Amino acid sequence: MNFEFEYPEAYETQNILLYYDEPGQWTSVYNTDKSCYQKESVLKPENNQVINLTTRYSWSGCSKVERDSKNWLVCKGGRSFRSVRERWWFIAVSNCESNKGLSLNYKLHMTNSNEDDWQKEFSADEFYILQVDIGFFLLFVLLLAISSYVASLLRSRQLFHTTFKMYMTALAFECVYLLIKTIAFAIQKDTGMRYEAVLVLARVFQGISLVIFLLMLILMGKGYTITRGRLSHSGSVKITVFISFYSISFIVVFVNELFIRDPGEQLYLYENIAGYILISKRLLGWLWFCYAIFFTLKNYPEKNAFYYPFFIIYTCWFWLGPIIIFIAMTGIPLWMREKTVNGVEHLVDLIGFMIFLVLTRPTSANSNFPYHVRTSQIGVMLDTDVPSGASRECQSFSGHAYAPSTPLPPAYDEIMGATNETSFSDMFCVENSMTRQNGHTRSKQNGVSIDKFPHDKSTNKKNLYNKFLANGTGESVGNGHTK
């Protein structure tokens, strides 16, 4: 620690008191009713825990100077701290004989490990955070690039749904959070200046990312864009209220961290009621997530290939946050807590984002692919009548698995060169009502008339094509007509 203190001689003699994080030290005097002398008595002068800012104490480095016809004491010097483990040191000022208070200008520069520039300007509990954040930032940017490529594939197939857009938005906010935090820590590394407001701003972006991702999980749990095109009015209101309260909880945490939290008493973000509220809201979100998936699977059991792994994986994701916080509060020493939790939280977030991308990758090998309705067809459903058999409250999609339940017939292979692998360019299927018009077979889908064969096909191929599209088996009814 390098210090520079100065104060008017009329306030002589003021003392610098150095407490450390032991039960009989800082916690025994801070915010207590003890007298000034009692608070000083817990210090051990033989440990050099008291610096008397006076010329009579040679180790203080004090000298007298004249300013504006007044004598001032200017003290410059330093101290080195040695202990068997990492410690927090708390610095206080005292003058137990003064009857007019304290007056002191000060400049402190405290460093760790002068030999390592990556640790010099950071607290021991923040060692390696900058390196870890840089690594995770690069991984999240890579994941964002991959998700952009997947989004282009989904868009080309008209499967780029709102929930995947929300996923990409949450991922982008996570990248911004890591970028701002990395820049703030890099500035601290080079200059020693810590900008708490910038770090809180970074956490705001992290909070936005978490809220969007949580909302996306709940919406997908309710089947939005998977088994239904829109939510009921009551469901929309409930989700809006929940997300609003969740966001307010984040705002309370940020305001508390920036303006209210006393670092002399609370060394960790969740050591207060605001942190407990945030944890409880996350668990409440998990309960709603479970409730939504239960009823979605009850009504659409054919979607279990997606929802079973989705539920198991993200149940773990919901619970890992509170579990990590509990372990940090009870089992991790204070001087290791911040850097440990920082790395584990980033890892949990990264795994959550990666698994979602794996579950929604549009490849034929992905039997868990959730989407089977095109975005353009959702628009048609919202603008026209509700499909037969669908709920008028939420406009549910008709049940559909991720791939044909029976092998493709040879007739389809002859015409289209198809295989038995899932074709994501033809994922959407609804029940058709077939009509004959001028000798052609046509299908009416929710008020939209669609030709079921290309006009340049030969008559034989046209009939074979119609046979397959009617029921997926190629069963004929006679005269080349379809069922």
N, C-alpha and C positions, 0 to 999 in steps of 0.2 A: 504494500500500500504506500503510495506517495501522497503526501498531503500538503496543503497550504492553507493556514488559518490566519485571520487577522480580525482584530476587534479594538475598540477604544480602550485606553488604559484605565478609564473610569470603571470599567466592568471587570477589572482584574480581581481574582484569578479564576479563569474558567478552565474546566478540565474536560478532556476527551476520555470517555469510558468505553471500553471494549468488552462486550459480553459475547459468550458463545452459546451454542444450542444444547446446554445441559439443564436438567430440571432445577438445579440450584442456582442457575445463572439468569438468563434472560427471562424465562417464563415466571420466575419468582419475583420479578420487579416490575414487569411491564403491565400497565393498567391495573396497578394495585394501590392500596391506600398507605403504603409505606412512606416514611419520611425520606427526605433527600439523603440524609446520612445513612439511613438503613439500606437504601438502594445502592449506595457506594460501598457499603460494608461487605457485600457478597463478592466483591472483586479482590483479586490477589495481587498486591503490588509486586511481589516477587516474579509474577508472570508477565510483568510489564503491561498490565491491562489498564493502567491509568497514565494519561499523558497530561501533565500540568503545563498549561500554556503560559509560561512565565520565564523571564530571563534567569530566574534562580534555579531552573531545572535545565541543565545543559542538554539533555537528550531531546528536548522539545525543539531545539533549533530556533528559539525566539530571539528577536531583536526589536529595539524601539526605533520608530521612525516618526517624523512630524508631518502631519497633514492638516492643512487649514487651521494652523495654530493649535492643533491638538495632538497629543501623543497617542500613537497606535502601536500595538504589539503585532508583529508579523512573524509567524512561525512556519518554517519549512523543514520538512524531513520525511522520514519513511519508517515503515515497520515491515518485518517479515513474520508471517504466521506459520507455525509448525505444529502439527498434531498427528496423532496416530491414524486418523481417518479424516475424510472430508467433513468440514463443519460450516455452518452458517455463523457469520459474525455480525453482531448488531452494534451500531455505533450511536452513542448518546453524548449529550453535553450537559455539564452540571456546574453550578456554583452555589453551594449550600449556604454561603454567607451573604449572598446578594439579597438586597431588599427592593431591587428595581428590575429584576428579570435578567434575561440573557440577550446578548447582541453579538453575533458572530457571522463573518463571511468565510466561506470555506470552499475548497476545491479538492476533490478526492479522485484518485485514479487507482482502482484496485484491479489486480491482474492475477491470473494463475499461470503456472508453467511458462516462464519467460523463454524457454527453449522451443516451444511449439506454437507457431502462429495460429494454428487451428483451435487452440485451447486457451491461449493467453487472455483473451478478452471475455471469456465465458465463465459462468459459474460451473462448479464441478458437476452439478446435476444436468448441465446443458452440453457437456462434452459429446462430440460426435453427432449432435443433432443436425448441424449444417450439412455434414457429409451424407447423412441418412436422407435428409430432405432433398438434396440434389439428386441422389439415386432414385428416390421414389418419384420425383418430378419427371425425370426422363422416362421412367416406366409408364407413368400415367399419360405422358404425351404420346408415347408409342401406342398405348392402348386406345387413345383418342384417334390416332391415325388409322388404326385397324378398324375401329368402329365406324369411321367415316367411309372406309372401303365397303364394309358390310352394308352400311346405309345406302350406298350407291347401288349395290346388288338388290336390296329390298325395294328401292325406288323403281328400278327397272322392271321389277315384277309386280309393282303396285302393292307392295306389302310393307311400305315404310309408314308404320302406324304411329299414333300419338305417343304411345307408351315407349317406343324406341326413341322417339325424339326427346322425351323426358329423360331417358337414360343418357343420351348424348349431352343434354344440357347440364345434368348433374355432374357428368364426367368433366365437362369444360370448366364448371365452377371449381371443381376439385383441383384442376390444373392451375387455375388462377390463384387459388388459395396457396398452393405450394410455391408458386412463382413469387408472390408477394412476400411470403414468409422467408423464402430463401434469399431474396434481395435484402430484406431487413437484417437477417443474420449476417449476410456478407458485409454489409455496411458496419455492423458492430464488430466484426472480425478485423476490419481495416482501421476503424477509427476509435473503437471503444464506446461509441455513442449508441445507446439503446432507445429505440422509438417505440414505446408501448402502444401508442395510438395506431401505428402501422400494423403491429402484430395483432391488435384487436380487429382491425379492418380485414386482415387475412382470415381470422377466425369467423368473421361475418360471412365471407365467401364459402368457407367450409360449412357453416350452418345452413346456408342456402342450398348447397349441394346435398346435404343430408336430408333436408326437408323435401326436396324434389325427388330424391331417390326413395325415401319412405313413402311419399304419395304414390309414386309409380308402383311400388310393391303392393300397396293396398288396392290400387285400381286393378292391377293384374289379378290379384287375389279375388276380386269381385267379378273377374272375367271381362273387364273392359278391353275392347279391341280383339278379344279372343272368343268369347261366347256372346257378347252383346255389343251393340253399336253405340249405346249411350246409357247413362245412369238414370235412375228414377230421380224425381225432384227431391224426395226426402233423403235419398242416399247422397245426392250432391250437397244438400244443406249440411248433413252430418259430417261429411268429409271436409267441407269448407270450415266448419266450426272447429273440428279437431286440428286441422293444419294451422288455423289462426292461433289457437292456444299454444300449439307446439312452437310456432314462430315467436310468439310473445315470450315463451319460456327462454328461448335463445336470447332475445333482446334483454331480458332481465339479467341473464348471466353475463352478457357483454357489458352492460351498464355497471353491474356489480364489480366486474373485474377492473374496469377502467376508473370508476369514480368512488366506489364504496369499499371494496375489499381492502383490509388492512394487511399489508405484507408482513407486518410485525407479528401478526397472529395466525394468518392463513397463508401457507406456502403452496397450496394446491388449489386448482380451480374448483373442485367439487367439494371443498370443505365448508360448505354453507348450504342454506336451504334452497337457493336457486339451483345449485347442482343436483340436489336430491329431486327437485321437481322435474328437471330435465330427464333424469334417469327414469322416473316413474312414467313420464309421457312416452318414452321409448317402449317401455314394457306394455303400456296401454295400446300403443300402435301394434305391437305383436299380437295382442288378444284380438284386435279387430282383424288383423291379417289372417289369423286362424279361423275366425268366424266366417270371413268372406270365402276362404278356400273351401271350408266344409260344405257350404251351400252350393258353391259352384260345382264341386265334384258330385254332390247329390243330384243335381240336375243334368250334369254333363259328364257321366262316368267315362266316356270315351276320351276325355282329356287327361286321364290319370298319368299317361306317359310323360306329360309335361309337369303336372301339378304335384305329383309325389316328390320328385327330386327338388322341385321349386320350393315346396313347403319345408322339407328337411333342411336344405342348405340355408335358406334365409331365416328359419327359426334359429339356427346356430348363429347367424349373422346378427339377429336382433339381440340375442342374449350375450354375445361375446363382449359387447360394449360395457354393459353393467358389470359383468364378471371381471373384466380387466380393471375397471374403476375400483371395485371392491378389493381385489387383490392388491392394487396399488395403495389403497388406503390402509390396509391391514398388514400386508406382508412384505412390502418393498420399502427399504430404508429411504428416508427423505432425500439423501444425496444421490440416489439412483433412480428415483421415481420418474422424474420428468423425461429423461432420455429413454428409459425403458418403455414407458407408456407411449411416448411419441412414435417409436418404431413399431410397436405392436398395433397401435391404432391405424397407422398407415398400411400395414400389412393386411389387416382385416378389411379395410376399405378396398384395397387393391383386389383382394380375392373376391369380394362381393361384386365388384364391377366386372372382373374377368369371367366369373361363372355365368353371369347374365349374358355376356357376349357369346359364351359357348352354347348356352341353352337356346339362343335365338339365331345362331349362324344358319344361313340358308343353304345348306348342302344336303344332298340326298342321304348322306350317312347319319344325319341328325334326326333320330326318331322322336326327339323331344320338341321339335319345332312347334311353337304355339299358334302361329297365325295360319289361317286358311281362308280368310276373307280379304279381298282386295280393298284398298282404300277407296277406289272409285265406286265400288259396290256398296260400301258403307254410306257414301254420299247419296246414292240412289235410294237406299233404304230409309234414310232420314228425310228425304224429300218426297217420298211416295208412301203408299199404304204400307201398313205393317204386314210382314209375310204371314202366310197361313200357319197357325200353330204357335206363333211367337207371342210373347207377352207384350201387351200394348203399353205397359208401364215403362219397360226398359228396352223394347225392341231387341229381343234376344235373337241370335243367329240359330238356324237349325243345326242340330247335332252333326258333327263331321269329325272323323278321325284325321290323322296326319297323312295317311296314305291309303290307297284303295285296299279294302279288306280282302279282296280276292285277286288272284293273279290276272294280269292283262291278257285278253284273248288273242289268239294268233291273228285274227282279222285286223286288230289295231296295229300289230307289228307290221303287217303287209303294207298298210297305208302310211303310217307315221314313222315307221322304223323305231318304235318305242321299245323300252325294256321294262322289267318289273320294278325298277327303282323308282323312288318317289320323284315326281315331276313338280317342282315348285313353280313352274310357269303356269300350271293348270291346277293349282291347289284348291280353288273355290268350286264347290259343287252345291247345288240346291235341287230340291225336287222340282221336276219340270212337268208342265202340262203341254202335251204335244198336239199340234193342229196340222191340218193339211191345207196348203194354199197353193193352187195352181200346180199341183203335183209335187210340190216341195215340202219337206218336213221342216217345221219351225217350232221354236220353243218360246213360251212366254215366261219371263222371269220378272216377277214383281212389276208388271206393267211394261217391261222392256222386251221387245221382240228381237230375237237373235237368230240369225241363220246358223244352222248346225252343220253346214258343209260349204266348202268353197265351190263357186260356180264353175271353175275350170276343171273340176274332177270329172272323170268318166262316170257313167251311170252305175256301173258295178261297184266302183270304189265309193261312190256316194252312198249307196245303200248299205255297204259294209260299215262305213263311217257312222251312219245313223244308227245301225244296230248297236254298236258299242256305246254310243253316247246315251242311248235310252236307258239301259240298266247295267252297263258294265260287264255284261255276260255275252252279248251278241245273240241273244235268243230272238228268233224271228217270229213274226205273227202271220206271215203269208204275203205273197206278191211283193216281197222286198220291203214291206212297210215295217215300221218299228212299233214296239210296245210303248 
